[in-house]
Amino acid sequence: MVAPPVRDFPLFPLGLVALPGEVVPLHVFEERFKAMMARCLEEPSEFGIVWLADDGLREVGCACEITEVVDRAEDGRLNILTRGTRPFQILEREERLAYPAGTVEFLDDRTETLDGTVASLARETYADLVERATDNRPDPLELAKMTAYEMAGTVDFGLDAKQGLLDMRSENARLRLVTRLFRAAMKRMEFVSHAQARARSNGKVRFT
């Protein structure tokens, strides 16, 4: 059963893409967004982060919940921690409230069987990337629970790649994409490592 659209859903256009499960710190200082967060804290309710790209506002965003108010100034400015919850699509913008809002539809994945081989490969590639970056490998039990969103939310990908993940309605497709992204990230790390080694050797290969 498809849930009905939600009206008056608070929208926070930003130069970033949030994913379900990702922790996103925010500094809220504009009056309209202070009013938005006051409502979200009072009810409490979700709000939506939507990528405001150079060519306009994306239609698909990520709903978020406030998990912690880190700091609150006397003038209402806030430093908060939020966590992504679920993707949505903007059906219509609304201009009658004190802050940006819209009518949105929350998006479900299509019905499919999770491909265990695809999931295992994605998690193994992610573990390799984490180990290479931090010298620590993720706990196997925790890793086995992680979705494509949760893994991707810990890696600094470009915004286009993150938006691509958010737009997909298939976990299998997301797992395939993050596997390619993790591999590309490792190749970039190898390139940087080689470049740094070359710079330290003044561009020469040393045999002694």
TORPA-4810 file (N, C-alpha, C, O; in nm, 3 decimals):
<nodes>
NODE_1_0.085_-0.120_0.000_0.000_0.000_0.000_0.089_0.125_0.000_0.177_0.139_0.084_M
NODE_2_0.065_0.214_-0.094_0.143_0.335_-0.106_0.092_0.440_-0.008_-0.027_0.469_-0.004_V
NODE_3_0.183_0.497_0.070_0.145_0.600_0.166_0.105_0.727_0.093_0.163_0.759_-0.011_A
NODE_4_0.007_0.800_0.145_-0.036_0.925_0.080_0.072_1.031_0.091_0.155_1.025_0.181_P
NODE_5_0.072_1.129_0.000_0.170_1.238_0.007_0.157_1.315_0.138_0.049_1.319_0.198_P
NODE_6_0.266_1.375_0.181_0.270_1.453_0.305_0.282_1.600_0.270_0.375_1.640_0.199_V
NODE_7_0.189_1.681_0.319_0.192_1.824_0.293_0.271_1.896_0.403_0.291_1.842_0.511_R
NODE_8_0.314_2.019_0.373_0.383_2.105_0.468_0.510_2.041_0.524_0.545_2.063_0.640_D
NODE_9_0.578_1.961_0.442_0.699_1.895_0.490_0.815_1.993_0.481_0.843_2.046_0.374_F
NODE_10_0.885_2.020_0.593_0.993_2.119_0.592_1.108_2.075_0.500_1.149_1.959_0.502_P
NODE_11_1.158_2.168_0.420_1.266_2.139_0.326_1.386_2.230_0.355_1.371_2.351_0.372_L
NODE_12_1.503_2.170_0.360_1.626_2.244_0.389_1.718_2.229_0.268_1.796_2.133_0.262_F
NODE_13_1.711_2.321_0.170_1.802_2.315_0.054_1.944_2.347_0.096_1.970_2.450_0.159_P
NODE_14_2.038_2.257_0.062_2.177_2.274_0.102_2.270_2.228_-0.009_2.228_2.159_-0.102_L
NODE_15_2.394_2.266_0.001_2.494_2.221_-0.095_2.553_2.088_-0.058_2.675_2.068_-0.067_G
NODE_16_2.468_1.995_-0.016_2.514_1.862_0.021_2.402_1.761_-0.003_2.286_1.798_-0.021_L
NODE_17_2.440_1.634_-0.003_2.345_1.524_-0.017_2.354_1.438_0.107_2.463_1.394_0.144_V
NODE_18_2.242_1.415_0.173_2.236_1.326_0.289_2.182_1.191_0.246_2.102_1.181_0.153_A
NODE_19_2.226_1.086_0.315_2.179_0.951_0.287_2.114_0.892_0.412_2.151_0.930_0.523_L
NODE_20_2.018_0.801_0.397_1.961_0.734_0.514_2.070_0.668_0.598_2.155_0.596_0.546_P
NODE_21_2.066_0.693_0.728_2.165_0.639_0.819_2.286_0.728_0.839_2.364_0.705_0.932_G
NODE_22_2.305_0.827_0.754_2.423_0.915_0.764_2.402_1.022_0.871_2.293_1.079_0.882_E
NODE_23_2.505_1.048_0.949_2.501_1.155_1.049_2.547_1.285_0.982_2.656_1.291_0.924_V
NODE_24_2.464_1.389_0.992_2.492_1.517_0.926_2.487_1.628_1.030_2.379_1.657_1.082_V
NODE_25_2.601_1.692_1.064_2.599_1.808_1.155_2.555_1.933_1.079_2.594_1.953_0.964_P
NODE_26_2.474_2.016_1.142_2.425_2.138_1.078_2.440_2.257_1.172_2.420_2.246_1.293_L
NODE_27_2.475_2.370_1.113_2.474_2.497_1.184_2.358_2.578_1.128_2.358_2.614_1.010_H
NODE_28_2.261_2.607_1.211_2.138_2.674_1.166_2.140_2.818_1.217_2.142_2.843_1.337_V
NODE_29_2.139_2.913_1.121_2.150_3.053_1.161_2.048_3.144_1.093_2.018_3.251_1.146_F
NODE_30_1.993_3.104_0.977_1.893_3.189_0.912_1.760_3.179_0.986_1.725_3.074_1.039_E
NODE_31_1.686_3.292_0.990_1.562_3.297_1.066_1.462_3.190_1.020_1.398_3.126_1.104_E
NODE_32_1.449_3.171_0.888_1.350_3.076_0.839_1.384_2.934_0.880_1.295_2.853_0.906_R
NODE_33_1.512_2.902_0.886_1.551_2.767_0.924_1.551_2.749_1.076_1.533_2.638_1.125_F
NODE_34_1.572_2.859_1.149_1.555_2.851_1.294_1.409_2.820_1.328_1.380_2.742_1.418_K
NODE_35_1.318_2.883_1.252_1.175_2.855_1.273_1.143_2.710_1.238_1.064_2.644_1.306_A
NODE_36_1.203_2.660_1.130_1.182_2.521_1.090_1.227_2.425_1.199_1.153_2.333_1.234_M
NODE_37_1.347_2.446_1.252_1.399_2.355_1.353_1.322_2.365_1.483_1.309_2.266_1.555_M
NODE_38_1.271_2.483_1.515_1.188_2.498_1.635_1.065_2.409_1.624_1.025_2.344_1.721_A
NODE_39_1.004_2.405_1.506_0.888_2.319_1.485_0.927_2.172_1.495_0.858_2.093_1.559_R
NODE_40_1.038_2.136_1.432_1.081_1.996_1.431_1.114_1.947_1.572_1.092_1.831_1.605_C
NODE_41_1.168_2.036_1.655_1.201_1.999_1.792_1.076_1.993_1.879_1.068_1.911_1.971_L
NODE_42_0.980_2.080_1.852_0.860_2.087_1.933_0.769_1.967_1.910_0.708_1.916_2.004_E
NODE_43_0.758_1.919_1.784_0.656_1.819_1.754_0.682_1.678_1.808_0.588_1.624_1.865_E
NODE_44_0.796_1.613_1.797_0.908_1.634_1.704_0.875_1.574_1.567_0.787_1.489_1.556_P
NODE_45_0.947_1.619_1.464_0.918_1.571_1.329_1.044_1.574_1.244_1.144_1.636_1.281_S
NODE_46_1.036_1.508_1.131_1.146_1.507_1.036_1.145_1.636_0.952_1.046_1.709_0.949_E
NODE_47_1.256_1.659_0.886_1.266_1.760_0.782_1.347_1.699_0.669_1.409_1.594_0.687_F
NODE_48_1.349_1.764_0.554_1.417_1.706_0.439_1.536_1.788_0.393_1.524_1.908_0.370_G
NODE_49_1.651_1.724_0.379_1.767_1.787_0.316_1.762_1.757_0.167_1.751_1.642_0.126_I
NODE_50_1.771_1.862_0.087_1.766_1.848_-0.059_1.887_1.921_-0.117_1.919_2.033_-0.077_V
NODE_51_1.953_1.856_-0.210_2.072_1.914_-0.272_2.035_2.031_-0.361_1.960_2.015_-0.458_W
NODE_52_2.087_2.149_-0.327_2.072_2.267_-0.411_2.196_2.275_-0.499_2.296_2.337_-0.461_L
NODE_53_2.189_2.213_-0.615_2.303_2.208_-0.707_2.311_2.336_-0.789_2.221_2.421_-0.783_A
NODE_54_2.419_2.350_-0.865_2.437_2.470_-0.946_2.324_2.488_-1.047_2.290_2.600_-1.084_D
NODE_55_2.267_2.375_-1.093_2.161_2.384_-1.193_2.021_2.371_-1.133_1.925_2.348_-1.206_D
NODE_56_2.010_2.385_-1.001_1.878_2.386_-0.939_1.860_2.282_-0.831_1.951_2.203_-0.802_G
NODE_57_1.742_2.283_-0.771_1.709_2.194_-0.660_1.672_2.056_-0.712_1.591_2.044_-0.804_L
NODE_58_1.731_1.953_-0.655_1.698_1.816_-0.693_1.559_1.778_-0.643_1.511_1.834_-0.544_R
NODE_59_1.495_1.686_-0.710_1.360_1.644_-0.672_1.360_1.541_-0.560_1.266_1.534_-0.482_E
NODE_60_1.466_1.462_-0.552_1.474_1.358_-0.450_1.570_1.401_-0.341_1.683_1.440_-0.367_V
NODE_61_1.521_1.395_-0.217_1.602_1.432_-0.102_1.596_1.324_0.004_1.539_1.217_-0.018_G
NODE_62_1.654_1.354_0.120_1.657_1.258_0.230_1.595_1.322_0.354_1.639_1.428_0.398_C
NODE_63_1.494_1.257_0.409_1.437_1.303_0.536_1.538_1.280_0.647_1.614_1.182_0.645_A
NODE_64_1.540_1.370_0.744_1.634_1.362_0.856_1.561_1.388_0.987_1.459_1.457_0.990_C
NODE_65_1.614_1.332_1.094_1.564_1.360_1.228_1.676_1.423_1.310_1.793_1.391_1.290_E
NODE_66_1.640_1.511_1.401_1.738_1.573_1.489_1.769_1.476_1.601_1.679_1.435_1.675_I
NODE_67_1.895_1.439_1.614_1.935_1.344_1.718_1.995_1.412_1.840_1.992_1.356_1.950_T
NODE_68_2.050_1.532_1.821_2.111_1.602_1.936_2.122_1.750_1.907_2.163_1.791_1.798_E
NODE_69_2.085_1.832_2.005_2.112_1.975_1.999_2.245_1.996_2.071_2.252_1.988_2.193_V
NODE_70_2.349_2.024_1.994_2.484_2.036_2.050_2.500_2.170_2.121_2.561_2.178_2.228_V
NODE_71_2.444_2.275_2.061_2.460_2.409_2.117_2.345_2.496_2.070_2.303_2.488_1.955_D
NODE_72_2.293_2.579_2.162_2.184_2.670_2.128_2.219_2.809_2.178_2.237_2.830_2.298_R
NODE_73_2.229_2.906_2.085_2.262_3.043_2.123_2.136_3.119_2.164_2.024_3.075_2.137_A
NODE_74_2.155_3.233_2.231_2.042_3.312_2.277_1.957_3.363_2.162_1.836_3.381_2.178_E
NODE_75_2.019_3.388_2.047_1.944_3.440_1.933_1.878_3.329_1.851_1.823_3.355_1.744_D
NODE_76_1.884_3.206_1.900_1.816_3.096_1.832_1.902_3.015_1.739_1.857_2.913_1.687_G
NODE_77_2.026_3.057_1.717_2.115_2.978_1.632_2.141_2.843_1.697_2.150_2.831_1.819_R
NODE_78_2.155_2.741_1.611_2.168_2.605_1.662_2.285_2.533_1.596_2.311_2.552_1.477_L
NODE_79_2.352_2.451_1.672_2.440_2.348_1.618_2.376_2.215_1.655_2.361_2.182_1.773_N
NODE_80_2.339_2.139_1.554_2.266_2.015_1.578_2.330_1.898_1.504_2.401_1.917_1.405_I
NODE_81_2.303_1.779_1.553_2.336_1.657_1.481_2.206_1.596_1.429_2.108_1.585_1.503_L
NODE_82_2.207_1.558_1.305_2.089_1.496_1.244_2.129_1.363_1.182_2.247_1.338_1.157_T
NODE_83_2.031_1.278_1.159_2.056_1.150_1.096_1.953_1.128_0.985_1.833_1.148_1.005_R
NODE_84_2.002_1.087_0.867_1.911_1.059_0.757_1.823_0.939_0.787_1.868_0.842_0.849_G
NODE_85_1.697_0.946_0.743_1.602_0.838_0.773_1.550_0.767_0.649_1.555_0.645_0.641_T
NODE_86_1.498_0.843_0.549_1.435_0.781_0.432_1.429_0.880_0.316_1.419_1.001_0.337_R
NODE_87_1.435_0.827_0.194_1.430_0.917_0.077_1.287_0.962_0.047_1.190_0.895_0.082_P
NODE_88_1.278_1.075_-0.017_1.146_1.127_-0.058_1.162_1.203_-0.189_1.272_1.239_-0.230_F
NODE_89_1.048_1.226_-0.255_1.046_1.305_-0.377_0.953_1.424_-0.357_0.843_1.410_-0.302_Q
NODE_90_0.999_1.540_-0.400_0.916_1.661_-0.391_0.813_1.659_-0.504_0.850_1.653_-0.621_I
NODE_91_0.686_1.663_-0.468_0.579_1.669_-0.567_0.540_1.813_-0.599_0.503_1.845_-0.712_L
NODE_92_0.549_1.898_-0.498_0.508_2.037_-0.517_0.573_2.124_-0.410_0.577_2.086_-0.293_E
NODE_93_0.625_2.240_-0.449_0.679_2.335_-0.352_0.565_2.415_-0.291_0.466_2.444_-0.357_R
NODE_94_0.580_2.452_-0.164_0.480_2.532_-0.093_0.547_2.659_-0.041_0.659_2.655_0.011_E
NODE_95_0.479_2.770_-0.054_0.538_2.898_-0.019_0.467_2.969_0.095_0.502_3.082_0.128_E
NODE_96_0.368_2.905_0.158_0.285_2.977_0.255_0.338_2.974_0.397_0.287_3.046_0.483_R
NODE_97_0.439_2.893_0.424_0.494_2.885_0.559_0.613_2.978_0.575_0.660_3.038_0.478_L
NODE_98_0.661_2.990_0.698_0.773_3.081_0.726_0.906_3.024_0.681_1.009_3.091_0.689_A
NODE_99_0.905_2.901_0.634_1.027_2.835_0.589_0.994_2.751_0.466_0.876_2.724_0.441_Y
NODE_100_1.094_2.710_0.388_1.066_2.628_0.269_0.997_2.497_0.307_1.033_2.432_0.405_P
NODE_101_0.898_2.460_0.227_0.825_2.337_0.253_0.769_2.284_0.122_0.777_2.350_0.018_A
NODE_102_0.713_2.167_0.128_0.656_2.110_0.007_0.568_1.991_0.037_0.563_1.941_0.150_G
NODE_103_0.498_1.946_-0.066_0.426_1.820_-0.059_0.520_1.713_-0.110_0.571_1.722_-0.222_T
NODE_104_0.544_1.610_-0.029_0.643_1.509_-0.065_0.581_1.370_-0.059_0.479_1.347_0.006_V
NODE_105_0.645_1.280_-0.129_0.608_1.139_-0.127_0.731_1.059_-0.084_0.837_1.070_-0.145_E
NODE_106_0.716_0.980_0.021_0.827_0.897_0.065_0.840_0.778_-0.029_0.741_0.720_-0.073_F
NODE_107_0.965_0.742_-0.058_0.994_0.646_-0.163_1.036_0.511_-0.105_1.124_0.505_-0.019_L
NODE_108_0.973_0.405_-0.151_1.010_0.269_-0.111_1.090_0.203_-0.223_1.073_0.235_-0.341_D
NODE_109_1.177_0.110_-0.184_1.246_0.030_-0.285_1.147_-0.064_-0.352_1.047_-0.104_-0.293_D
NODE_110_1.177_-0.101_-0.476_1.095_-0.202_-0.542_1.120_-0.338_-0.476_1.227_-0.362_-0.418_R
NODE_111_1.022_-0.425_-0.485_1.033_-0.558_-0.424_1.133_-0.642_-0.501_1.121_-0.660_-0.623_T
NODE_112_1.233_-0.694_-0.430_1.335_-0.778_-0.492_1.402_-0.862_-0.385_1.394_-0.831_-0.266_E
NODE_113_1.469_-0.967_-0.427_1.548_-1.049_-0.336_1.690_-0.996_-0.333_1.751_-0.973_-0.438_T
NODE_114_1.742_-0.978_-0.214_1.878_-0.927_-0.202_1.975_-1.030_-0.259_1.970_-1.147_-0.223_L
NODE_115_2.063_-0.984_-0.346_2.165_-1.069_-0.406_2.281_-1.083_-0.307_2.357_-0.988_-0.288_D
NODE_116_2.293_-1.200_-0.245_2.395_-1.220_-0.143_2.536_-1.203_-0.195_2.623_-1.152_-0.124_G
NODE_117_2.560_-1.245_-0.318_2.694_-1.231_-0.377_2.729_-1.085_-0.395_2.841_-1.043_-0.365_T
NODE_118_2.634_-1.007_-0.445_2.656_-0.863_-0.464_2.680_-0.794_-0.330_2.769_-0.710_-0.318_V
NODE_119_2.599_-0.830_-0.228_2.614_-0.769_-0.095_2.749_-0.803_-0.033_2.814_-0.717_0.024_A
NODE_120_2.790_-0.930_-0.045_2.918_-0.972_0.013_3.035_-0.899_-0.053_3.129_-0.857_0.015_S
NODE_121_3.029_-0.885_-0.185_3.136_-0.816_-0.256_3.144_-0.670_-0.215_3.253_-0.616_-0.196_L
NODE_122_3.029_-0.605_-0.202_3.027_-0.464_-0.162_3.086_-0.446_-0.023_3.166_-0.355_0.000_A
NODE_123_3.048_-0.534_0.070_3.097_-0.521_0.208_3.245_-0.554_0.218_3.318_-0.491_0.295_R
NODE_124_3.291_-0.652_0.141_3.432_-0.687_0.142_3.516_-0.573_0.084_3.623_-0.541_0.135_E
NODE_125_3.467_-0.512_-0.024_3.539_-0.400_-0.085_3.542_-0.280_0.008_3.643_-0.210_0.018_T
NODE_126_3.430_-0.256_0.076_3.423_-0.148_0.175_3.523_-0.173_0.288_3.593_-0.081_0.331_Y
NODE_127_3.528_-0.298_0.338_3.621_-0.331_0.446_3.765_-0.308_0.402_3.847_-0.259_0.480_A
NODE_128_3.797_-0.345_0.278_3.932_-0.322_0.225_3.965_-0.173_0.224_4.076_-0.133_0.261_D
NODE_129_3.868_-0.091_0.182_3.889_0.054_0.176_3.911_0.111_0.316_4.002_0.191_0.337_L
NODE_130_3.827_0.071_0.410_3.839_0.121_0.548_3.975_0.081_0.606_4.042_0.161_0.671_V
NODE_131_4.013_-0.044_0.583_4.141_-0.091_0.637_4.258_-0.013_0.576_4.353_0.021_0.646_E
NODE_132_4.250_0.014_0.447_4.359_0.087_0.382_4.365_0.231_0.434_4.474_0.288_0.446_R
NODE_133_4.250_0.289_0.464_4.247_0.429_0.507_4.279_0.446_0.655_4.334_0.549_0.695_A
NODE_134_4.244_0.346_0.738_4.255_0.362_0.883_4.343_0.258_0.953_4.371_0.271_1.072_T
NODE_135_4.385_0.156_0.878_4.460_0.043_0.935_4.375_-0.044_1.027_4.427_-0.130_1.097_D
NODE_136_4.245_-0.021_1.027_4.152_-0.102_1.107_4.043_-0.157_1.017_3.986_-0.084_0.935_N
NODE_137_4.014_-0.286_1.032_3.909_-0.348_0.951_3.779_-0.346_1.030_3.780_-0.372_1.150_R
NODE_138_3.665_-0.317_0.964_3.538_-0.314_1.036_3.506_-0.448_1.101_3.547_-0.553_1.053_P
NODE_139_3.434_-0.442_1.212_3.389_-0.563_1.280_3.298_-0.642_1.186_3.203_-0.586_1.132_D
NODE_140_3.325_-0.772_1.166_3.246_-0.851_1.071_3.096_-0.854_1.100_3.015_-0.850_1.008_P
NODE_141_3.059_-0.859_1.229_2.917_-0.864_1.264_2.848_-0.732_1.231_2.736_-0.730_1.181_L
NODE_142_2.916_-0.621_1.260_2.859_-0.490_1.226_2.854_-0.472_1.075_2.757_-0.420_1.021_E
NODE_143_2.960_-0.515_1.007_2.966_-0.501_0.862_2.852_-0.576_0.794_2.795_-0.527_0.696_L
NODE_144_2.819_-0.694_0.845_2.714_-0.777_0.784_2.577_-0.711_0.788_2.487_-0.749_0.712_A
NODE_145_2.560_-0.612_0.876_2.430_-0.544_0.890_2.422_-0.418_0.804_2.314_-0.362_0.786_K
NODE_146_2.534_-0.374_0.751_2.538_-0.243_0.686_2.476_-0.247_0.547_2.501_-0.338_0.468_M
NODE_147_2.393_-0.146_0.518_2.335_-0.130_0.386_2.428_-0.048_0.298_2.528_0.005_0.346_T
NODE_148_2.396_-0.039_0.171_2.473_0.045_0.080_2.474_0.190_0.128_2.577_0.257_0.124_A
NODE_149_2.359_0.239_0.173_2.351_0.375_0.225_2.446_0.395_0.342_2.520_0.493_0.347_Y
NODE_150_2.445_0.300_0.437_2.524_0.316_0.558_2.674_0.312_0.528_2.751_0.387_0.587_E
NODE_151_2.714_0.225_0.437_2.855_0.224_0.399_2.894_0.352_0.328_2.996_0.413_0.359_M
NODE_152_2.814_0.393_0.232_2.846_0.513_0.154_2.846_0.638_0.240_2.920_0.733_0.211_A
NODE_153_2.766_0.640_0.345_2.757_0.757_0.431_2.883_0.784_0.511_2.897_0.892_0.569_G
NODE_154_2.977_0.688_0.514_3.102_0.707_0.588_3.219_0.741_0.497_3.331_0.758_0.544_T
NODE_155_3.193_0.751_0.367_3.298_0.778_0.269_3.269_0.910_0.199_3.154_0.940_0.167_V
NODE_156_3.372_0.989_0.176_3.355_1.121_0.115_3.351_1.109_-0.037_3.451_1.132_-0.106_D
NODE_157_3.234_1.072_-0.089_3.215_1.067_-0.233_3.174_1.205_-0.285_3.142_1.294_-0.207_F
NODE_158_3.176_1.220_-0.416_3.123_1.342_-0.476_2.971_1.346_-0.463_2.906_1.243_-0.443_G
NODE_159_2.916_1.465_-0.475_2.771_1.482_-0.457_2.691_1.412_-0.566_2.583_1.360_-0.538_L
NODE_160_2.742_1.410_-0.688_2.669_1.342_-0.796_2.654_1.194_-0.765_2.548_1.136_-0.789_D
NODE_161_2.760_1.132_-0.713_2.754_0.989_-0.680_2.655_0.964_-0.567_2.578_0.868_-0.573_A
NODE_162_2.657_1.049_-0.466_2.563_1.031_-0.355_2.419_1.051_-0.399_2.329_0.978_-0.357_K
NODE_163_2.397_1.150_-0.486_2.261_1.172_-0.536_2.216_1.052_-0.620_2.100_1.013_-0.615_Q
NODE_164_2.309_0.995_-0.696_2.276_0.876_-0.774_2.230_0.762_-0.686_2.135_0.692_-0.720_G
NODE_165_2.296_0.743_-0.572_2.254_0.640_-0.478_2.115_0.670_-0.423_2.031_0.580_-0.412_L
NODE_166_2.091_0.796_-0.390_1.962_0.835_-0.332_1.849_0.816_-0.432_1.736_0.787_-0.393_L
NODE_167_1.878_0.833_-0.560_1.775_0.822_-0.664_1.736_0.676_-0.693_1.628_0.651_-0.746_D
NODE_168_1.824_0.581_-0.658_1.798_0.440_-0.692_1.694_0.379_-0.600_1.693_0.405_-0.479_M
NODE_169_1.607_0.296_-0.658_1.504_0.229_-0.580_1.532_0.080_-0.569_1.439_0.000_-0.556_R
NODE_170_1.658_0.042_-0.575_1.699_-0.098_-0.567_1.825_-0.108_-0.482_1.926_-0.045_-0.513_S
NODE_171_1.820_-0.188_-0.374_1.938_-0.208_-0.291_2.046_-0.283_-0.368_2.165_-0.254_-0.350_E
NODE_172_2.009_-0.377_-0.453_2.109_-0.447_-0.532_2.185_-0.350_-0.623_2.307_-0.359_-0.637_N
NODE_173_2.111_-0.258_-0.685_2.175_-0.159_-0.772_2.266_-0.068_-0.692_2.375_-0.032_-0.738_A
NODE_174_2.223_-0.028_-0.572_2.307_0.058_-0.489_2.435_-0.015_-0.446_2.543_0.044_-0.444_R
NODE_175_2.422_-0.143_-0.413_2.540_-0.220_-0.373_2.640_-0.231_-0.487_2.761_-0.223_-0.466_L
NODE_176_2.590_-0.249_-0.608_2.681_-0.255_-0.724_2.751_-0.121_-0.743_2.870_-0.116_-0.772_R
NODE_177_2.676_-0.013_-0.727_2.736_0.120_-0.745_2.840_0.149_-0.638_2.949_0.197_-0.669_L
NODE_178_2.809_0.120_-0.510_2.907_0.152_-0.406_3.033_0.066_-0.422_3.143_0.111_-0.388_V
NODE_179_3.019_-0.056_-0.474_3.138_-0.138_-0.499_3.230_-0.068_-0.597_3.351_-0.063_-0.576_T
NODE_180_3.173_-0.015_-0.706_3.254_0.058_-0.804_3.314_0.184_-0.741_3.429_0.219_-0.768_R
NODE_181_3.237_0.253_-0.658_3.286_0.375_-0.594_3.398_0.344_-0.495_3.496_0.418_-0.488_L
NODE_182_3.385_0.236_-0.419_3.490_0.198_-0.324_3.618_0.162_-0.398_3.727_0.201_-0.357_F
NODE_183_3.605_0.088_-0.507_3.723_0.051_-0.586_3.791_0.175_-0.643_3.914_0.186_-0.643_R
NODE_184_3.711_0.269_-0.692_3.768_0.393_-0.746_3.839_0.472_-0.637_3.944_0.532_-0.661_A
NODE_185_3.782_0.472_-0.516_3.844_0.544_-0.404_3.979_0.482_-0.369_4.074_0.554_-0.340_A
NODE_186_3.988_0.348_-0.373_4.115_0.282_-0.343_4.220_0.312_-0.449_4.338_0.328_-0.418_M
NODE_187_4.177_0.319_-0.575_4.271_0.353_-0.681_4.324_0.496_-0.663_4.442_0.522_-0.687_K
NODE_188_4.237_0.587_-0.620_4.281_0.724_-0.595_4.381_0.728_-0.480_4.479_0.802_-0.483_R
NODE_189_4.355_0.647_-0.377_4.447_0.641_-0.263_4.584_0.588_-0.307_4.687_0.638_-0.264_M
NODE_190_4.583_0.486_-0.394_4.709_0.431_-0.445_4.785_0.535_-0.526_4.907_0.548_-0.516_E
NODE_191_4.709_0.610_-0.608_4.773_0.713_-0.690_4.838_0.820_-0.602_4.951_0.861_-0.627_F
NODE_192_4.765_0.864_-0.499_4.818_0.966_-0.409_4.941_0.913_-0.336_5.040_0.984_-0.321_V
NODE_193_4.934_0.788_-0.290_5.048_0.728_-0.220_5.171_0.721_-0.309_5.282_0.753_-0.266_S
NODE_194_5.150_0.680_-0.434_5.263_0.673_-0.528_5.318_0.812_-0.559_5.439_0.831_-0.570_H
NODE_195_5.227_0.909_-0.574_5.270_1.045_-0.604_5.351_1.103_-0.488_5.451_1.173_-0.510_A
NODE_196_5.307_1.075_-0.364_5.381_1.125_-0.249_5.519_1.060_-0.239_5.618_1.126_-0.208_Q
NODE_197_5.524_0.929_-0.266_5.652_0.859_-0.263_5.746_0.914_-0.370_5.866_0.930_-0.346_A
NODE_198_5.690_0.943_-0.487_5.771_0.998_-0.596_5.822_1.137_-0.561_5.936_1.172_-0.591_R
NODE_199_5.736_1.216_-0.495_5.778_1.351_-0.456_5.890_1.345_-0.353_5.984_1.424_-0.358_A
NODE_200_5.880_1.248_-0.259_5.984_1.236_-0.157_6.118_1.194_-0.219_6.224_1.227_-0.166_R
NODE_201_6.111_1.121_-0.331_6.234_1.075_-0.395_6.282_1.173_-0.502_6.373_1.144_-0.578_S
NODE_202_6.218_1.290_-0.506_6.254_1.392_-0.605_6.233_1.343_-0.747_6.305_1.380_-0.839_N
NODE_203_6.131_1.257_-0.763_6.095_1.209_-0.896_6.182_1.097_-0.946_6.169_1.056_-1.061_G
NODE_204_6.270_1.045_-0.862_6.363_0.940_-0.906_6.337_0.811_-0.829_6.304_0.813_-0.711_K
NODE_205_6.353_0.702_-0.896_6.343_0.572_-0.829_6.478_0.541_-0.765_6.581_0.544_-0.833_V
NODE_206_6.479_0.512_-0.636_6.604_0.488_-0.565_6.622_0.338_-0.542_6.528_0.269_-0.502_R
NODE_207_6.741_0.289_-0.567_6.772_0.147_-0.550_6.863_0.122_-0.429_6.898_0.007_-0.400_F
NODE_208_6.902_0.228_-0.358_6.992_0.213_-0.243_6.930_0.275_-0.121_6.990_0.272_-0.013_T
</nodes>
